[in-house]
Amino acid sequence: MFVRLSAAIAAVCLLGSPALGQGAAKPTDPQIAHIAYTAGVIDIAAAKQAMTKASHKDVKAFAADMLRDHEAVNKQALDLVKKLKVTPEDNDTSKALTKQAADKHAELEKLKGAEFDKAYAANEVAYHKAVNGALETLLIPNAGNAELKSLLQTGLKIFQGHQQHAEHVAAALK
């Protein structure tokens, strides 16, 4: 139930935003850059929270991987937008993602031990599924700049690996 709810909420935030819903204008490269960067910032914050709250060694190791990988991808994204002289543009989707993440952070903050570990791992599975889906169906297809599209495609490969890793960690905690 928790995983399905998290996945549904994340998917609504990513795909159901008024700015990016059906019939709305396609996201621009500056909006896509901001959405992708925001998604990375959210997972960096979640990883930092897990590094301090997790009790299981595999959860802590997974969080360390998330921190390292998402910081590296976000650095590449920042370097690219500077090179292209593009200013990422805040939008309804990135705002909804930020709000959802703040709510989830507060929810997880109340948990301890194995309860935190299971909830964090389940949320990471759901979050990566939603982000990967948005990358595949929305962000990559609508990216106009070839370098941005390439970075998003590279990120997708990395994040698909994250999803599999999160699924493995979550299964081990049951």
trRosetta pair geometry for C-beta under 8 A, 3 or more apart (Angstrom, degrees):
i j d omega theta_ij theta_ji phi_ij phi_ji
1 4 5.9 -59 -146 39 27 108
1 5 6.2 25 157 -18 65 109
2 5 5.9 -58 -148 38 27 110
2 6 6.3 25 156 -17 64 108
2 119 6.6 -91 170 -122 151 76
2 122 5.4 47 107 132 113 154
2 123 7.9 -64 150 -61 104 74
3 6 5.8 -57 -147 38 29 109
3 7 6.2 28 155 -18 65 108
3 122 4.6 -111 -81 -168 88 104
3 123 8.0 -138 -111 -68 61 35
3 125 6.1 -16 -140 81 115 123
3 126 5.3 -177 -163 -58 66 113
3 170 7.8 79 -92 -169 131 152
4 7 5.7 -55 -145 38 30 111
4 8 6.2 30 156 -20 65 108
4 126 7.8 -156 -76 -106 11 125
5 8 5.8 -55 -146 36 29 111
5 9 6.3 26 157 -17 64 107
6 9 5.9 -57 -147 37 29 108
6 10 6.2 25 158 -15 65 109
6 104 7.5 78 -129 -115 103 127
6 122 6.5 132 19 132 150 91
6 123 5.1 -137 -150 -116 157 66
6 126 3.7 113 105 83 107 166
6 127 7.0 -57 157 -47 114 72
7 10 5.9 -58 -144 40 28 108
7 11 6.1 28 158 -19 65 110
7 125 7.9 -46 -70 111 106 81
7 126 3.8 -122 -65 -145 72 99
7 129 5.7 -13 -126 76 110 132
7 130 6.0 178 -150 -53 62 104
8 11 5.8 -56 -145 37 27 110
8 12 6.3 29 156 -20 63 106
9 12 5.8 -55 -149 35 30 111
9 13 6.4 29 153 -18 64 106
9 100 6.0 159 151 -144 109 126
10 13 5.7 -55 -150 37 32 111
10 14 6.1 21 157 -12 67 111
10 100 6.8 148 -95 149 57 152
10 126 5.8 147 11 142 138 95
10 127 5.4 -168 -109 -110 157 54
10 129 7.7 110 86 72 138 82
10 130 3.5 -155 122 -3 116 172
10 131 7.5 -61 169 -38 126 70
11 14 5.9 -61 -142 44 30 104
11 15 5.6 -21 177 24 69 115
11 16 7.2 64 128 -13 67 105
11 130 4.8 -132 -68 -122 63 105
11 133 6.8 -5 -114 75 96 146
12 15 6.9 -73 -120 57 17 77
12 16 4.2 -35 -156 32 60 136
13 16 7.2 2 -31 46 12 89
13 17 6.8 32 -173 -56 39 99
13 93 7.0 110 160 -155 67 67
13 96 4.3 -174 -146 130 85 110
13 97 5.2 125 155 -80 127 58
13 99 8.0 -165 -123 62 124 90
13 100 4.8 -65 -78 -20 154 152
13 130 7.7 49 56 166 95 145
14 17 7.5 -87 154 -13 9 105
14 20 8.0 -61 158 85 45 147
14 35 7.8 101 -138 -172 78 121
14 93 6.5 55 -139 -159 36 111
14 97 7.0 60 -78 -81 68 106
14 130 5.3 157 3 165 144 102
14 131 6.9 -162 -97 -91 150 46
14 133 7.3 115 102 81 148 97
14 134 4.1 -99 172 -73 131 139
14 138 7.4 172 156 34 95 152
15 20 6.7 -108 -149 111 34 115
15 21 7.6 89 151 -101 57 59
15 133 7.4 -49 -49 117 131 113
15 134 6.1 -146 -61 -97 88 93
15 137 7.6 12 -107 87 123 126
15 138 6.5 -161 -107 -46 84 146
16 20 7.9 44 57 79 6 90
16 21 5.9 32 -159 -94 42 100
17 20 4.8 48 67 32 100 95
17 21 6.3 -151 81 -39 40 84
17 91 7.7 93 140 132 149 96
17 92 4.5 156 178 114 119 106
17 93 4.1 -143 13 -81 164 73
17 96 5.3 -155 -95 7 112 148
18 21 5.6 -33 -126 4 27 120
18 24 6.6 134 161 -80 50 146
18 92 5.5 -66 54 149 84 171
19 24 5.9 151 173 167 24 153
19 25 7.9 -42 -174 56 66 83
19 27 7.3 67 136 -91 102 89
19 31 7.5 -146 147 -157 133 145
19 91 5.1 -166 127 171 169 108
19 92 3.7 158 -9 33 118 117
19 93 5.8 -111 64 -23 117 87
20 24 5.9 -126 -110 78 8 136
20 27 5.7 -6 -103 -52 107 107
20 91 7.8 82 -39 137 103 132
20 92 7.3 -158 -3 73 85 105
20 93 5.2 24 -3 -58 132 129
20 138 6.6 45 180 -159 129 138
21 24 5.0 86 57 -5 65 121
26 142 4.7 -167 179 -136 115 126
27 31 4.2 -128 -167 95 97 125
27 32 5.1 125 121 -60 122 80
27 35 6.9 -19 -165 -10 160 140
27 91 7.1 150 -129 93 105 175
27 93 7.4 -41 -92 15 135 144
27 138 7.1 58 14 165 125 99
27 139 7.2 -29 66 -107 140 61
27 142 5.5 93 55 119 82 148
28 31 4.8 94 52 10 73 103
28 32 6.9 -134 97 -6 36 89
28 89 6.8 26 71 37 116 142
28 144 7.9 -29 -159 3 58 122
29 32 5.5 -51 -139 37 32 113
29 33 6.2 37 158 -23 64 104
29 86 6.3 -74 119 -147 112 151
29 143 6.1 79 -108 -146 82 66
29 144 5.3 -85 -55 38 114 96
29 145 5.2 69 -126 -2 146 108
29 148 5.7 148 -149 24 106 173
30 33 5.7 -49 -146 34 31 114
30 34 6.6 30 155 -18 62 105
30 86 5.5 -155 -89 176 85 103
30 87 6.1 18 -137 82 127 56
30 88 5.5 167 -169 -133 73 29
30 89 3.8 67 127 -7 112 104
31 34 5.7 -56 -150 37 33 109
31 35 6.3 33 153 -20 67 105
31 88 7.8 116 -93 -167 17 66
31 89 4.9 -44 -72 72 63 107
31 91 4.6 36 -138 -29 106 149
31 93 7.5 84 175 40 105 117
31 94 7.7 -148 -163 -18 71 116
32 35 5.8 -53 -146 35 31 111
32 36 6.2 27 158 -15 65 108
32 139 5.1 132 -148 -146 104 86
32 142 6.4 -176 -77 94 133 102
32 143 5.4 -167 134 -90 168 84
32 148 6.7 92 99 162 126 134
32 152 7.5 -40 162 -76 119 142
33 36 6.0 -58 -146 40 27 108
33 37 6.1 24 157 -16 64 112
33 77 6.5 153 -157 -174 86 107
33 80 7.9 -150 -126 94 120 110
33 81 5.5 106 -171 -84 150 123
33 86 6.3 128 -7 118 164 129
33 88 4.4 -123 104 -105 107 95
33 89 7.7 85 57 19 96 67
33 148 6.5 -80 -75 -135 95 126
34 37 5.8 -56 -142 41 29 110
34 38 6.0 32 158 -22 65 109
34 88 3.8 136 -71 173 83 105
34 89 5.5 -117 -16 63 141 41
34 90 5.8 -152 -174 -84 154 36
34 91 6.3 130 82 8 135 95
34 94 4.9 -58 134 -59 102 157
35 38 5.8 -57 -147 36 26 112
35 39 6.5 29 154 -21 62 105
35 91 7.0 -38 -60 52 95 118
35 93 5.2 0 -107 105 117 123
35 94 5.1 -127 -93 -69 57 92
35 97 7.2 124 -147 -10 72 149
35 134 7.6 -121 152 149 130 136
35 139 6.5 -146 88 -97 129 120
36 39 5.8 -52 -151 32 30 113
36 40 6.7 30 151 -17 62 105
36 77 6.3 -168 109 -120 114 147
36 135 7.7 79 -107 -98 102 95
36 139 6.2 114 -65 -157 105 151
36 152 6.3 -103 -103 -104 150 94
36 155 6.9 94 -163 85 121 172
37 40 5.7 -57 -156 36 34 113
37 41 6.4 35 149 -21 68 105
37 74 5.9 95 -140 -133 76 92
37 77 5.3 -172 -86 123 93 149
37 78 7.4 93 -119 -62 128 76
37 88 6.0 -35 20 -125 144 164
38 41 5.5 -52 -146 35 34 113
38 42 6.4 39 153 -23 65 103
38 94 4.2 153 -19 -145 163 97
38 97 5.2 109 131 87 124 138
38 98 6.2 -78 -164 -58 122 91
39 42 5.7 -51 -151 31 31 115
39 43 6.8 22 154 -12 63 105
39 97 6.3 -76 -80 -167 67 153
39 131 5.1 127 -168 -123 140 123
39 134 7.9 -173 -81 72 152 140
40 43 6.0 -60 -150 39 33 103
40 44 6.3 37 151 -22 67 105
40 70 4.5 166 -159 -169 84 97
40 71 7.9 151 168 -71 112 27
40 73 5.7 -147 -115 89 138 108
40 74 4.2 173 126 -68 148 107
40 77 7.1 177 9 11 156 147
41 44 5.5 -52 -147 34 32 115
41 45 6.5 32 154 -18 65 104
41 70 7.9 -177 -58 157 20 122
41 74 6.8 102 -60 -110 68 149
42 45 5.9 -56 -153 35 30 109
42 46 6.4 28 151 -17 64 107
42 97 6.2 -102 -50 158 148 104
42 98 7.2 -139 -80 -99 108 50
42 101 4.2 -119 -136 -104 111 150
42 127 7.6 -150 119 -160 121 136
43 46 5.3 -49 -143 38 38 114
43 47 6.2 43 154 -23 67 103
43 66 5.5 -120 160 180 105 115
43 70 4.8 -170 89 -90 112 160
43 124 7.8 87 -134 -125 101 87
43 127 6.8 156 -89 134 99 141
44 47 5.7 -54 -148 35 29 112
44 48 6.5 30 153 -19 63 104
44 66 7.4 -170 -94 137 40 90
44 67 6.1 86 -138 -126 69 62
44 70 4.8 -148 -63 103 84 129
44 71 6.0 98 -111 -65 124 78
44 74 7.2 -38 -42 -8 137 149
45 48 5.7 -52 -148 35 32 111
45 49 6.5 34 152 -20 64 104
45 101 6.8 86 69 165 135 126
45 105 6.5 -40 136 -94 119 133
46 49 5.6 -53 -152 35 33 113
46 50 6.4 31 151 -17 66 107
46 63 7.8 -132 122 -130 72 95
46 66 7.2 -54 86 134 95 150
46 101 7.4 -105 -53 -153 103 102
46 104 7.6 -15 -98 112 113 120
46 105 7.0 -125 -91 -91 70 86
46 108 7.7 71 -138 38 85 166
46 120 7.1 154 176 -148 101 95
46 123 7.2 -143 -152 112 141 126
46 124 7.2 164 134 -83 142 89
46 127 7.6 180 -6 6 172 174
47 50 5.6 -56 -147 39 33 111
47 51 6.3 41 152 -29 65 101
47 63 4.4 150 -153 -167 73 76
47 64 7.3 151 -176 -65 114 17
47 66 3.9 -164 -87 91 129 113
47 67 4.1 -168 127 -59 142 81
47 70 7.0 174 -5 29 143 132
48 51 5.6 -46 -147 26 33 116
48 52 7.0 18 157 -7 61 104
48 63 7.8 174 -44 175 16 114
48 67 6.5 103 -61 -101 67 119
49 52 6.4 -71 -161 42 31 100
49 53 5.9 -8 160 10 71 121
49 105 6.2 -165 -66 -141 158 89
49 108 6.3 82 140 106 143 130
49 109 7.1 -87 -153 -81 127 77
49 120 7.7 -166 101 -113 104 124
50 53 6.1 -73 -126 54 30 90
50 54 4.6 35 -179 -37 76 116
50 59 6.2 -125 -176 156 117 97
50 60 7.0 -174 142 -103 92 47
50 62 7.6 -55 137 85 151 90
50 63 3.6 -157 96 -98 122 141
50 66 7.8 59 46 46 138 136
50 116 7.8 166 -120 151 70 108
50 120 5.1 121 -100 -164 114 154
51 54 6.9 -13 -92 19 14 109
51 60 6.4 87 -124 -144 53 79
51 63 5.0 -164 -60 125 71 135
51 64 6.7 98 -100 -70 107 71
51 67 6.9 18 -49 -42 132 145
53 108 7.4 139 83 150 163 98
53 109 7.6 -138 -79 -122 154 46
53 111 7.5 84 167 87 136 80
53 112 7.2 -118 -167 -119 98 51
53 116 5.1 -114 143 171 115 158
53 120 7.7 155 88 -54 115 142
54 59 4.0 -158 -157 110 134 118
54 60 4.7 -176 91 -67 131 73
54 63 6.1 -167 -11 -13 148 142
54 116 6.5 -144 -98 113 48 115
54 117 5.5 89 -143 -95 82 84
54 120 6.6 -83 -87 45 101 160
55 59 7.4 36 51 51 44 134
55 112 7.8 58 -35 167 126 65
55 113 4.8 3 -8 -136 152 53
55 114 6.5 -65 59 -55 129 52
55 116 7.1 107 -2 59 94 112
55 117 5.9 -87 43 -47 81 122
56 59 4.3 82 70 6 97 108
56 60 6.9 -171 90 -8 50 84
56 114 7.1 75 -44 -107 110 66
56 117 4.6 76 8 -132 117 151
56 173 6.6 -116 -26 -102 173 105
57 60 5.7 -56 -148 38 34 112
57 61 6.2 34 154 -20 68 106
58 61 5.6 -51 -143 37 33 112
58 62 6.2 37 154 -21 64 105
58 169 5.2 179 139 -128 113 95
58 172 6.1 -9 83 88 168 147
58 173 7.9 -149 75 -60 125 93
59 62 5.6 -51 -147 36 30 113
59 63 6.3 33 152 -20 63 105
59 117 4.5 -118 -53 -139 161 96
59 120 6.3 86 -160 81 122 129
59 121 6.2 -93 -110 -59 101 105
59 169 6.2 123 -87 -178 61 130
59 173 7.4 54 -61 -77 112 132
60 63 5.7 -53 -147 36 31 112
60 64 6.5 34 152 -21 64 103
61 64 5.6 -51 -150 33 33 113
61 65 6.6 36 149 -19 63 102
62 65 5.6 -53 -154 34 34 113
62 66 6.5 35 149 -20 66 103
62 121 7.3 61 79 -106 163 89
62 124 7.3 113 147 122 130 175
62 165 6.1 164 -127 144 103 112
62 166 6.7 114 -168 -93 138 62
62 169 5.0 -21 -56 -67 153 160
63 66 5.5 -51 -148 34 34 113
63 67 6.3 38 153 -21 65 104
63 120 7.6 -17 -75 158 112 140
64 67 5.7 -51 -148 34 31 114
64 68 6.4 30 155 -16 64 107
65 68 5.9 -58 -147 39 29 109
65 69 6.0 16 162 -10 67 114
65 162 7.5 177 122 -113 114 87
65 165 6.9 -75 94 145 155 163
66 69 6.2 -62 -138 44 24 102
66 70 5.7 11 171 -8 65 116
66 124 7.3 -100 -83 -132 147 129
66 162 6.6 87 -100 -139 84 123
67 70 6.6 -61 -134 43 17 99
67 71 6.1 16 165 -16 58 115
68 71 6.2 -67 -150 38 20 107
68 72 6.4 16 157 -18 61 111
69 72 5.7 -58 -149 35 30 111
69 73 6.4 24 157 -14 67 106
69 158 5.8 177 -174 173 126 128
69 162 6.9 -162 87 -75 155 119
70 73 5.8 -51 -141 39 35 108
70 74 6.1 33 158 -17 66 108
71 74 5.9 -57 -144 41 28 109
71 75 6.3 34 154 -24 63 104
72 75 5.7 -52 -150 32 30 112
72 76 6.7 30 151 -17 62 103
73 76 5.6 -53 -153 36 35 113
73 77 6.4 37 148 -22 66 104
73 151 7.8 131 -161 179 85 96
73 154 7.8 -178 -122 107 102 100
73 155 5.2 93 -151 -108 137 101
73 158 6.6 -162 -70 68 132 157
74 77 5.3 -49 -146 35 37 115
74 78 6.4 38 154 -19 67 101
75 78 5.8 -52 -148 36 32 109
75 79 6.3 34 152 -19 64 106
76 79 5.6 -54 -147 38 31 113
76 80 6.3 32 153 -21 64 107
76 151 6.0 180 130 -139 116 119
77 80 5.7 -55 -149 35 30 112
77 81 6.5 24 157 -14 66 104
77 151 6.3 137 -91 158 71 145
78 81 6.1 -55 -144 37 31 104
78 82 6.4 32 155 -17 64 107
79 82 5.9 -59 -151 38 29 112
79 83 6.3 30 152 -21 65 108
80 83 5.6 -54 -146 36 32 112
80 84 6.1 16 160 -6 67 111
80 147 5.9 -176 -149 136 118 117
80 148 6.6 142 149 -87 140 66
80 151 5.8 -77 -44 -49 165 157
81 84 5.9 -60 -138 49 31 103
81 85 8.0 -178 165 -7 55 3
81 86 4.7 -96 -149 69 79 92
81 87 7.3 103 173 -95 118 19
81 88 5.9 -35 -130 -43 160 90
82 85 7.3 22 -177 -76 31 43
83 147 7.8 -80 90 131 129 162
84 145 6.6 17 -130 -150 152 161
84 147 6.9 -171 -65 68 124 134
84 148 7.6 -12 -35 -51 166 102
86 145 7.9 -103 -51 -27 153 159
90 94 5.6 -120 -147 75 61 132
90 95 6.6 70 176 -54 100 93
91 94 5.3 88 51 15 71 99
91 95 6.9 -134 98 -4 33 94
92 95 5.7 -59 -145 40 30 112
92 96 6.1 30 157 -21 67 107
93 96 5.7 -54 -145 36 30 109
93 97 6.3 33 154 -20 64 105
94 97 5.5 -49 -146 35 34 116
94 98 6.4 37 154 -21 64 105
95 98 5.8 -54 -150 35 31 112
95 99 6.5 30 153 -17 65 106
96 99 5.8 -54 -147 37 33 110
96 100 6.2 33 155 -18 66 108
97 100 5.8 -57 -146 39 28 111
97 101 6.2 28 156 -20 64 110
98 101 5.7 -56 -146 37 28 112
98 102 6.5 31 155 -21 63 104
99 102 5.8 -54 -151 32 31 111
99 103 6.6 29 152 -17 63 105
100 103 5.8 -57 -153 37 32 112
100 104 6.3 28 153 -17 67 108
101 104 5.6 -55 -143 39 32 110
101 105 6.1 39 155 -25 66 105
102 105 5.6 -49 -145 33 30 115
102 106 6.6 30 155 -17 62 105
103 106 5.9 -57 -153 36 30 110
103 107 6.4 31 150 -20 64 107
104 107 5.5 -53 -148 36 34 115
104 108 6.2 29 156 -14 68 107
104 123 6.2 132 -170 -147 130 143
105 108 6.0 -59 -147 41 27 106
105 109 6.2 38 152 -33 63 106
106 109 5.5 -47 -147 24 30 120
106 110 7.3 33 155 -22 58 99
107 110 6.4 -60 -170 24 32 110
107 111 7.7 23 143 -17 62 107
107 119 7.7 -136 127 169 101 141
108 111 5.7 -59 -160 29 47 113
108 116 6.3 87 -170 -142 83 85
108 119 5.8 -179 -112 114 86 124
108 120 6.1 82 -141 -78 133 83
108 123 7.1 -70 -73 -3 128 159
111 115 4.6 -136 -163 113 107 102
111 116 3.9 155 115 -80 106 73
111 119 5.5 132 5 29 176 145
112 115 6.2 42 61 51 48 108
112 116 5.6 -10 -133 -24 7 117
113 116 6.1 121 53 19 28 98
113 117 7.0 -54 144 -6 39 103
114 117 5.3 -52 -143 36 37 116
114 118 6.2 35 159 -18 69 104
114 173 7.2 163 -160 -166 86 104
115 118 6.2 -55 -148 37 26 107
115 119 6.4 20 156 -13 62 112
116 119 5.9 -66 -147 43 29 107
116 120 5.9 27 159 -20 69 111
117 120 6.0 -57 -144 37 24 109
117 121 6.3 19 160 -15 62 110
117 173 5.7 -165 126 -131 108 141
118 121 6.0 -58 -145 39 27 108
118 122 6.1 25 158 -17 64 110
118 170 7.3 87 -148 -141 59 73
118 173 5.0 -175 -93 135 77 135
118 174 7.7 102 -123 -82 114 53
119 122 5.8 -55 -143 39 28 111
119 123 6.2 29 156 -19 63 109
120 123 5.8 -59 -148 38 28 111
120 124 6.3 29 154 -21 64 106
121 124 5.7 -53 -148 34 31 112
121 125 6.7 35 152 -21 63 101
121 166 6.0 166 -163 -166 69 78
121 169 4.8 -139 -131 111 124 104
121 170 3.9 170 141 -84 115 76
121 173 5.7 147 34 11 158 148
122 125 5.8 -50 -153 31 33 113
122 126 6.5 26 153 -12 65 108
122 170 5.5 112 -74 -129 56 127
123 126 5.7 -57 -146 42 33 108
123 127 5.8 33 156 -22 69 111
124 127 5.7 -51 -134 39 29 111
124 128 6.1 25 165 -15 64 108
124 162 7.4 -110 172 159 106 99
124 166 4.0 -147 115 -131 109 135
124 169 7.7 10 70 65 138 129
124 170 7.6 -164 62 -53 98 113
125 128 6.4 -63 -149 39 22 103
125 129 6.4 24 154 -20 61 109
125 163 6.6 85 -140 -154 55 71
125 166 4.5 -172 -72 125 65 117
125 167 5.4 97 -116 -77 115 66
125 170 5.3 -29 -38 -22 133 154
126 129 5.7 -56 -149 35 30 113
126 130 6.4 25 156 -16 65 108
127 130 5.9 -59 -151 38 29 109
127 131 6.1 23 156 -14 67 110
128 131 5.7 -53 -136 42 33 108
128 132 5.8 35 161 -20 67 109
128 159 5.6 -173 -149 176 96 91
128 160 7.8 148 167 -100 114 26
128 162 5.1 -158 -117 103 144 103
128 163 3.8 -167 122 -83 131 84
128 166 5.8 157 12 20 140 147
129 132 6.0 -58 -144 39 23 109
129 133 6.3 25 155 -20 61 109
129 163 6.0 110 -64 -133 61 129
130 133 5.7 -56 -149 36 28 112
130 134 6.4 26 155 -17 64 106
131 134 5.7 -55 -148 38 32 110
131 135 6.3 35 152 -21 65 104
131 159 6.0 -95 104 177 118 150
132 135 5.6 -51 -147 34 32 113
132 136 6.3 28 156 -16 65 108
132 156 6.2 105 -137 -147 76 81
132 159 5.4 -171 -79 115 91 114
132 160 5.8 101 -124 -81 137 72
132 163 6.0 -37 -25 -42 146 144
133 136 5.9 -59 -146 39 29 108
133 137 5.9 -9 170 10 67 116
134 137 6.6 -70 -128 52 23 87
134 138 4.9 -39 -165 40 65 121
134 139 5.8 54 140 -14 81 107
135 138 7.5 -35 -66 54 8 76
135 139 5.0 -43 -122 51 45 120
135 140 5.5 53 169 -24 67 104
135 152 5.8 -180 -152 178 100 99
135 155 6.8 -145 -126 96 147 104
135 156 4.5 -180 131 -90 145 105
135 159 7.1 127 -4 59 156 143
136 140 6.3 -10 -118 29 22 126
136 141 8.0 36 155 -23 37 100
136 156 6.6 113 -64 -138 76 139
137 141 6.8 -25 -177 6 26 128
138 141 6.8 -75 -142 42 7 101
138 142 6.2 -21 172 5 51 122
139 142 6.4 -78 -144 47 19 97
139 143 6.3 33 160 -43 63 103
139 152 5.6 -157 126 -150 112 144
140 143 5.8 -43 -143 10 30 115
140 149 6.0 88 -152 -148 70 79
140 152 4.9 -173 -88 117 81 130
140 153 6.0 91 -124 -70 128 76
140 156 6.8 -16 -55 -42 137 142
143 148 4.7 -150 -167 107 124 107
143 149 4.1 169 96 -78 129 78
143 152 5.8 -177 -34 9 157 148
144 148 7.6 33 59 54 52 130
144 149 7.9 -155 64 -44 11 111
145 148 4.1 74 76 11 106 110
145 149 6.6 -176 88 -11 53 85
146 149 5.6 -54 -145 38 31 113
146 150 6.2 34 155 -22 65 106
147 150 5.6 -51 -146 35 32 114
147 151 6.4 33 154 -19 64 103
148 151 5.8 -54 -150 36 31 110
148 152 6.4 31 152 -18 65 107
149 152 5.7 -57 -150 38 30 112
149 153 6.3 31 152 -21 65 107
150 153 5.6 -53 -146 35 31 112
150 154 6.4 32 154 -17 64 104
151 154 5.7 -53 -148 37 32 111
151 155 6.2 35 151 -20 64 106
152 155 5.5 -53 -147 38 31 115
152 156 6.4 40 151 -27 64 101
153 156 5.5 -45 -149 28 32 116
153 157 6.9 34 152 -18 61 99
154 157 5.9 -52 -157 31 35 111
154 158 6.7 30 149 -14 65 106
155 158 5.6 -58 -151 39 35 111
155 159 5.9 25 156 -15 71 113
156 159 5.8 -61 -139 44 28 106
156 160 6.2 35 158 -26 65 103
157 160 5.9 -49 -148 29 28 112
157 161 7.0 29 151 -15 58 103
158 161 5.8 -60 -164 35 34 113
158 162 6.6 37 142 -22 67 103
159 162 4.9 -40 -147 30 44 119
159 163 6.5 52 151 -24 66 94
160 163 5.6 -44 -151 29 35 114
160 164 6.8 34 150 -15 62 102
161 164 5.7 -53 -150 37 35 110
161 165 6.2 35 151 -19 67 107
162 165 5.6 -56 -147 39 32 112
162 166 6.1 33 154 -20 67 106
163 166 5.7 -54 -146 37 29 111
163 167 6.3 32 153 -21 63 105
164 167 5.6 -52 -148 34 31 113
164 168 6.5 33 152 -20 63 104
165 168 5.7 -54 -152 34 32 113
165 169 6.4 29 152 -16 66 105
166 169 5.7 -54 -145 39 33 109
166 170 6.0 33 156 -20 67 108
167 170 5.7 -54 -142 38 28 111
167 171 6.2 29 157 -20 63 108
168 171 5.9 -56 -147 36 27 110
168 172 6.5 26 154 -19 62 109
169 172 5.8 -59 -151 35 31 112
169 173 6.6 27 153 -21 64 109
170 173 5.9 -62 -154 32 31 111
170 174 7.4 44 151 -39 62 95
171 174 6.1 -40 -160 4 38 115
